[in-house]
């Protein structure tokens, strides 16, 4: 009974934060919505009993890569997206962020309480989430998705630089 409730709550946070990222007219706000989305994905991994992958997700994506994105955004001065000057104040973003954060905290709390209550229940089969096993899977079976992700991140950084360079010319 508990897992579908947690899944729905996390899915709601992930979807709403993705829409917040897409609809945001401020590049920094969009990046912060993306951080919330990455953290939600990390919580999904915790629900799936993969704590190492969850911490890697949160540390690498929500931490390191988003710091890099924010650094590039600030360096290029692209805080405001093109055409955003005529957009009215987006006061809906703060309440949405507070709502999504509250849902995320409630999902965490529910998971912790559920695990404490059902500690005597049936356990999941042990998953090998050691760094060695993950590395073997990542660079073995999943090398293509890993490389596609790397290329997508590179293309997004290059596109931001090109977009800003074209903006300065014209």
N, C-alpha and C positions, 0 to 999 in steps of 0.2 A: 504494500500500500504506500509506503513512504517514498520509494524510488521514483514512481511516476510524478509525485508531487514535486520533488526536488528537480526532476528533469524539466517539468513544465516551468517552474520558477526560473531555473537557469536559462532555459530556452527563451523565455520572455526577456530576461536581461540581455542576453546575447543579441536577440533580434532588435530590441529597442535601441541598444547601444550602436548597433550597425546602422540603423536608420538615422540615429543622431549624428553619426560620423558622416553619412552621405548627405544629410540635409544641412549640416553646419556650414555657415559662410565664413567662419574663421578657421584658418588652417590649424592653429594651436588647439582649438576646441575639438576639431575633428580628430587630431592626434590623441587627445585625451579620451575621447569616446572609444578610439581604437584600443587604448590601454585597458579600458574597462572591459572591452570585448575579449582581449587576450587573457585577462584575469579570469573572466567567466569560463573561458575554454579550459584554463588551468583547473578550475573547480570541477568541471566535467571530468577531467582526468582523475581527480581525487575520488569522485563518485565511482569511477571505474576501477578503483583500487590500484592506481598507478601513480604513487606519490612522487617518484623520481621524475617521471615525465611531466607531472604537474609543476614541480619546482623548476625544471628546465624551461617549460613554457613561460612561466611567470618571470623567471630571471632573465632569460635570453630575449624573449619577445617584448614583454611588458617593460623590462628594464633596459637592456642594452640597445636593442634596435630602436625602441621609441625615443630614447635619449638621442640617438643618432638622427632620427627623423626631426625631432624638435630642434636639434642643433642646426641642421640644414635649413629648416624653415626660418629660424631666427637669423641665420647667417645671410640668407638671401632676401630677408625682409618680406617674406610672402605670408605674413600673418593674415592679411585680408585677401580673399579670393576675388578674381576678376568679376566685376559687376555687382559686388556686394555693397557698394556705396549707397545704392538706391533701395536696399532691403530694409524694412522696418526692424526695430529692435526685437531681438529674438529672446524675449524674457522666458520662454518656455524651456530653455535648456537647463537652467539651474534646477527647477522642480523635477525635471526628468532625470537629471543626474542624481539628485537626492533620492528619488523613488527607486532608481536602479541600484544605487548603493544599498538602500534599505532591503530590497529584495535579495541582494547578494549576501548581506549579513544574516538575514533570516534563513537563507538556504544553508549557510555555513552552520548556524546554530542548530537548525533542524537535523543536519547530518551528524553533528557531534552528539546531540541528545539521542538520536536513533541508534548510533553505534554503541553508546553506553547502555541503552536499554536492551538491544538485541545482541549483546556480547556472547550470550549463551546459545544463540541460534546457529544455523548452519553457516559455515564459513565458505567463502569462495575458494576455488582451487588456487593454490599459490601461483602467482604470476612471476615470471622471472623479469623483474624490472631493474636489474643491475645495469650499471653503465656499460659493462662489456656486452651483455646480451642486446642492449639497445643499440650499441654501436655496430654489432654484427648485423642486426636487422636493418639499421639505417643505411649502412654502406653496402649491404648485400641485396636484400629483397626490395628495399625502398630507395634505392639510389636515384632512380629517375624522378620521383616526386621531390626528393631532397634537392636535386639539381634544379628542377623547375622552380622551386621556392627561392633558391638563391638567385636565379635569373630574374624572377619577378621583382625581388627586392632591388636588384641592381637597375632594372628598367625603371622602376618607380623613382629612384634617386636621380637617374639621368634625365627622366622626363621633367622633373621639377627644375633641374638646372636649365634645361633647354627652354622650358616655359618661361622662366624668369628672364633668361637672356633675350627671348623674343619680346617680352614685355618691356624691357628697357630700350630696345631698338625702336619700337613703334608705339 
